[in-house]
Amino acid sequence: MNDTTIVDVSQDWETACDVQQGFMHFSVTVAEGISYSARCRQLRALGGDCYDFIALAQNRLAFAIGDASGKSLPAALMIANVQSSLRTAALFAGECPGAVLGAVNRQLHTSSLADRFATLFYGVYDPSMRLLRYASAGHCRLMVIRGDGSLTWLDGTGFPLGLFAESIYEENTLRLCPGDTVIAYTDGAIEATDPMGVEWGVDGIKKAAVENKARRAEEVVDAIFESLDQYSEGQLTDDATVAVMHIL
């Protein structure tokens, strides 16, 4: 390999990193009746986590969070496939979470290796009815911190994407109220450990979220990562992503 080839490979890698970051770049937003924010911290330059917020008709907001198996370049290629397929599916069936996951799953099953898969949560929030309609492909269950401090879980019941071509994804609905906060995350966040090897766990993210439930979405995201960093002393073993919606 000559010097020119080395430079070309380095430039291609930087371009790939920029493209992936571009998929997840947005301005912190306050839409009708809702504020939302997210952050993805990758273990390496390229990672396998993703999140997305998609504006739909009639002021509805779609949001997604996903996690591809593996790490680095293989995971990054798979999650890029997921994000691209997701945005395409959202153009045609964005308000139907089950249909969106089914379309992404078929695409991933066709184009991915047999031992590769991804988890994905996709929800659509309708501010006129304060109704969340959602489906999950094996993703970590989401938590909803109610305004009164109580907790509701959104479980992921469907198979991860890419495993079976004809997987069906059941849709569920949840009525939200002003003051409620929806917390989505990937397993890299809850599997972070302290210096003794003890995982932060769901209890860690729940504590940080409950203590900051009345704050704006971006502040909740900041508080969760601050708590995570204090617990793990800044040492992560996997990509970690957190996405938050706060109902106004």
N, C-alpha and C positions, 0 to 999 in steps of 0.2 A: 504494500500500500504506500503510495507516494504522498508527499506533503499536501498536494492539491486535494487528494481524496480525503485526507484527514480533515482539512478545512471544510470541505463540502459536507461531510458527515456531521461535524460540529454545528454548522449552520442549519442543517436539516433538523437536528435535535432541538436547537433553540426555536426554530419555527414551529415544531410540533408542540413545544411547551407553551408558546404564545397562543397558538390556536386553541389549546385546551383551556387556558385561562380565559380566553375570549368567550368561550361557551358559558362561563359562569360569572361573567362580569355584568353587574347592573348597579344602578344607583339605588341607595336605600329609599324606599318608596312608601308613601302614605296614600292609599287609594280610598275609594268610597267605603267607609266603615271598617277599614283594616290597615294595619301597618305590617310590613314584613321585611325580613332580612335573613341573610345566611352567610356562612363562611366555610370554606373548605381548606383545611391545612393538610398538605400532602407530605408524606414521609420522604419522597424523592421528587425529582424535578417533574416527572410524569406520574400520575396516580390513577386509581381506579374508582374514586368516588365522584359523584356529580350531584348537582341540584339544579332546579330550573323554576322560574316563575313565568307564566304565559298568560297574557291578557286575552280573554275570550269575549264574545259578544255579550251585550247587556250587563256590562261591568263585572262579569264573573272573572274569577282569577283561578287559574290552574297552577298547582305547584307539585313538584316532584323531587324525590331524593332517591339516589341509587348507589349501588356498591357492586363492582365487578369482582369476580374471584381472581386471586393472584395479586401480584404487585408489579409496579413499574410499567415497562412498555406493553407487555401482553394485556394487562388490566386496562391500561390507557386506551389501547386500540378497541377493546370491547366496550368500554364505557362511552367512547366516541360514537360507536355504532348505536348504542342505546340512545344517546342524546339526539343523534340525527334522526333515528327512526321515531323517537318520541315526538319531536317537533313536527315531523311529517304527519304522523297519526293525529296529532292535535288539530291540524288544519281541517281534517275531515270528520273527526269524531271527538273533538276536544271535550265536550260536555258529558261524555259517556266513559267513565274511568275503566270499566271492564273491557269495552271495545278497544280503547287505547292500549291497554296492557296486552290484550290478545294480538293486536297488530304488531306491536314491538316484539313480542315473544316469537311470532312466526318468522319475522325477519332475522332475529338473532339465531333461531334454530337452524335456519337455512345457511347462514353465513359464518357461523362460529364452529370451533372445534368441539368435539363431543364432550371433552372434560371441562369446558368453560361454561360459566353461567353468571347471571347477575341478579341481584334483588332490586326491586323498584316499588316505591309507593307513589301513587298518583291520585291527587284529590282536586276537586273543583269546589270553590266556595262561592255561593250566591249571596251577596250582601242584602238583597231585597227581602230574602226570607231567613237570612243568617243560617243557611243550611250548608253543611259540608257533605259532599257526595264523594266516596272514595273507594279504591280497590288497592290491593297489595299483592305483589309477587314475591312472597317470602321475606319481605323486608322487616327489620326490627320494628316492633310495635311502637307506635307513636303515643305520646302522652299529652293529654289535654288538662292543663291546670285551670280549674274553674275559678271564677272571680272570688268565690268564698273559700278557696284553698283546697277544695276536694279534687280528686284525681279521677280521670276517665282514660281508659286505655283503648287504642285502636289497634287491634291485632291483625297480623298479616297471615291470611289463610291460604293463599294460592301458592302454587309451585314457583320457584325462581325461574326467571326468564332463560330460555334456551334449552331447557331440559326435554320438554315434550312439545311437539309441534301443535297439538290441538288442546293445550291447556285452556281451561275456562276460568275467568276471574270474576268472582262474585262481588257485586257492588253493595255498599252499605251507606247509610246516611247518619248524620249526627247534627242535632240542633245546637248551635252555639249562641252564646249570650255576650253582651258587652262585658269586658273584663276577662274573658277567657283567653288563654294562650295555648296555642298548639306547638308542641316541640317535636321536631323530627331530627333523627340523628343516624349515623352509621355505627357499626360495631367497633370501629377504631376508637371512637370516643369513650364508650363504656368499658372497653377492654384495656384502657390505659392503666398502668400499675404504678404504685409508689415504690420507693427504693427497696422495700422488702418483698416486692412481687405481688402485692395484694391489689386486685383490680378495683378501679374506681366504681364501676358498675352502674346499674340503673339508679341505685339510691343516690349516687354522687350527682348525676345530672339532674335528678328530681329535686334534690335539696337546693342546688343552685338555681333551678328554674322557679321553685316555689318562693324562694327568698326575693326574687326579682320579678314576680308575676305582674306587678302593677306598672312596670316600666315599658318603654317603647321597645319594639322588636329588636332593633340593633343593639340596644342596651342589654337586653336579655342574652343575646348571642355573645356580646363582650363578656358579660358576667360568667357565663358558662365556661368559656375558654379560660378566663382568669382562674376560676376555681379548678379547672382541669390542670392547668399549668402548675398551680400550687401543689396539687396532689401528686402529680407525676414528676415534678421538678423539671418540666419542659422536655422530658424524654418520652417520645411516643414510639410505638412499634408498628403502627399502621396508619393509613390515612384517616383523618377524623373530620367529619362534616356535621354541622348543626344548621338547621333551618327553622325559623320561627315565624308564626303568624299571630298577631295580637288583635283581638276584636275590640273595636272602639265603641 
